[in-house]
Amino acid sequence: MLLAGALVAAGVALCALSLAEIEIGNPQLAQATQPLQSSPGPAQQENAPAESKPGGARPTTPAPEPARPDAQAQKEGAKPALPPAPAEKMAPPIQQK
């Protein structure tokens, strides 16, 4: 019991010393992020996206390619963008008891 009391007293003393050092120490604050800068105006954008029109098709540059090219394109050497899907795994039916 005496040892437990000594450990508690040492902990309280250590906390008191730490708090006193924080109060006395040089309060330097670190800045975590850079200050915000204003974004450039629309006149400064060089590669702006195409203007969209209500009800129209979505503009795309470059044009999208299919993930799986058709048979003619594959014969010409086009490779699929995605690997083939894995085969489905099926277990035998559950037997009724």
C-alpha positions in Angstrom: 0.0 0.0 0.0 2.9 2.3 0.7 4.3 1.6 -2.7 1.0 2.5 -4.4 0.8 5.8 -2.5 4.4 6.6 -3.4 3.6 6.0 -7.1 0.5 8.1 -7.0 2.4 11.0 -5.3 5.2 10.7 -7.9 2.6 10.9 -10.7 0.9 14.0 -9.3 4.3 15.6 -8.8 5.3 14.9 -12.4 2.0 16.3 -13.7 2.5 19.5 -11.6 6.0 19.9 -12.9 4.8 19.4 -16.5 2.0 22.0 -16.1 4.4 24.5 -14.6 6.9 24.1 -17.4 4.1 24.6 -20.0 3.1 27.8 -18.3 6.7 29.1 -18.1 7.8 27.8 -21.5 8.0 29.9 -24.7 4.6 29.6 -26.3 5.4 29.0 -30.0 2.5 27.9 -32.1 3.1 25.8 -35.2 1.0 26.5 -38.3 -0.3 23.2 -39.7 -1.4 24.3 -43.2 -0.3 27.0 -45.6 -2.5 30.1 -45.7 -5.3 30.0 -48.2 -4.6 31.6 -51.6 -7.2 32.9 -53.9 -7.9 30.6 -56.9 -7.1 31.9 -60.4 -10.0 33.6 -62.3 -11.7 32.0 -65.3 -9.6 34.0 -67.7 -6.4 32.3 -66.5 -7.5 28.7 -67.1 -5.9 27.2 -70.2 -7.3 23.7 -70.3 -10.8 24.4 -69.2 -13.4 21.7 -69.8 -15.8 22.0 -72.7 -18.9 24.0 -72.1 -21.9 21.8 -71.2 -25.4 22.4 -72.6 -28.6 21.6 -70.8 -30.2 18.4 -72.2 -27.2 17.7 -74.5 -24.6 15.0 -74.4 -21.8 15.2 -71.9 -18.7 16.5 -73.6 -15.7 14.2 -73.4 -12.2 14.8 -74.5 -10.7 12.3 -75.5 -13.7 10.1 -76.5 -14.2 7.2 -74.2 -13.2 3.7 -75.3 -15.1 0.5 -74.5 -13.7 -1.7 -71.8 -14.1 -4.7 -74.1 -13.4 -4.0 -77.8 -15.6 -5.8 -80.4 -14.4 -8.9 -82.3 -13.2 -6.9 -85.3 -11.1 -4.5 -83.1 -9.6 -7.5 -81.3 -8.6 -9.1 -84.6 -6.8 -5.8 -85.4 -4.8 -6.0 -82.2 -6.9 -4.0 -79.7 -6.5 -5.3 -76.2 -9.2 -5.2 -73.5 -8.8 -2.5 -70.9 -10.0 -4.9 -68.2 -8.9 -8.5 -67.5 -11.5 -11.2 -68.1 -14.0 -11.8 -65.3 -13.3 -14.9 -63.1 -15.5 -17.9 -63.6 -18.5 -18.2 -61.3 -18.1 -20.7 -58.5 -21.1 -22.9 -57.8 -21.4 -25.4 -55.0 -23.5 -28.6 -55.2 -27.1 -28.1 -53.9 -27.8 -28.5 -50.2 -29.2 -31.9 -49.4 -32.5 -32.0 -47.4 -32.4 -34.1 -44.3 
